[in-house]
C-alpha cells in the first residue's frame, strides 16, 4: 500500500468514529427532551392534585423551561 492509501483509510476511520460520537450525543439529547416532555405534565398534574398553592405549582412547572407553557396550562 502506498502512503496516500494508508492516510486516506485513517481519515475515513477517524471521520466515521467522530460521526458515531456526534450521533450518540444527539440521541442522548433527544432522549432527555422526550423524558422532559413526559415528566413536565406529570409533575404539574401531581402538584395540582396534591392541593399545593398556585405559586408552588407554577414554580414546579417553571423548572422545565422548554415546556413551561405546556406545563403551565396543564397546571391551571
C-alpha positions as CSV (number, residue, x, y, z in Angstrom):
1,X,0.0,0.0,0.0
2,X,1.1,3.5,-0.7
3,X,1.4,6.2,1.9
4,X,-1.7,8.0,0.5
5,X,-3.9,5.0,0.7
6,X,-2.9,4.5,4.4
7,X,-3.6,8.2,5.1
8,X,-7.0,8.0,3.3
9,X,-8.1,5.0,5.3
10,X,-7.0,6.6,8.6
11,X,-9.0,9.8,7.7
12,X,-12.1,7.7,6.8
13,X,-11.9,5.8,10.1
14,X,-11.4,9.0,12.1
15,X,-14.4,10.7,10.4
16,X,-16.5,7.6,11.0
17,X,-15.7,7.5,14.7
18,X,-16.4,11.2,15.0
19,X,-19.8,10.8,13.3
20,X,-20.7,8.0,15.7
21,X,-19.9,10.2,18.7
22,X,-22.0,13.0,17.3
23,X,-25.0,10.8,16.6
24,X,-24.8,9.3,20.1
25,X,-24.6,12.8,21.6
26,X,-27.7,14.0,19.7
27,X,-29.6,10.8,20.5
28,X,-28.9,11.3,24.2
29,X,-30.1,14.9,23.9
30,X,-33.3,13.7,22.1
31,X,-33.9,11.2,24.9
32,X,-33.6,13.9,27.5
33,X,-36.1,16.1,25.7
34,X,-38.6,13.2,25.4
35,X,-38.3,12.4,29.1
36,X,-38.9,16.1,30.0
37,X,-42.0,16.1,27.7
38,X,-43.5,13.3,29.8
39,X,-42.2,14.5,33.1
40,X,-43.3,18.1,33.0
41,X,-47.1,17.5,32.7
42,X,-46.8,14.6,35.1
43,X,-45.2,16.7,37.8
44,X,-47.7,19.5,37.1
45,X,-50.6,17.1,37.5
46,X,-49.1,15.7,40.7
47,X,-48.7,19.3,42.0
48,X,-52.3,20.4,41.3
49,X,-53.8,17.1,42.6
50,X,-51.9,17.3,45.9
51,X,-53.6,20.6,46.8
52,X,-50.5,22.8,46.6
53,X,-50.8,26.5,46.2
54,X,-50.8,28.0,42.7
55,X,-47.4,29.6,43.4
56,X,-45.9,26.3,44.2
57,X,-47.4,24.7,41.1
58,X,-46.1,27.5,38.9
59,X,-42.6,27.1,40.3
60,X,-42.9,23.4,39.7
61,X,-43.8,24.0,36.1
62,X,-41.1,26.6,35.5
63,X,-38.4,24.0,36.3
64,X,-39.0,22.7,32.8
65,X,-38.1,25.9,30.9
66,X,-38.5,24.3,27.5
67,X,-42.1,23.1,28.2
68,X,-43.1,25.9,30.5
69,X,-46.2,27.0,28.7
70,X,-47.4,23.4,28.1
71,X,-46.9,22.5,31.8
72,X,-48.4,25.8,32.9
73,X,-51.7,25.1,31.0
74,X,-51.6,21.6,32.5
75,X,-51.5,23.1,36.0
76,X,-54.1,25.8,35.6
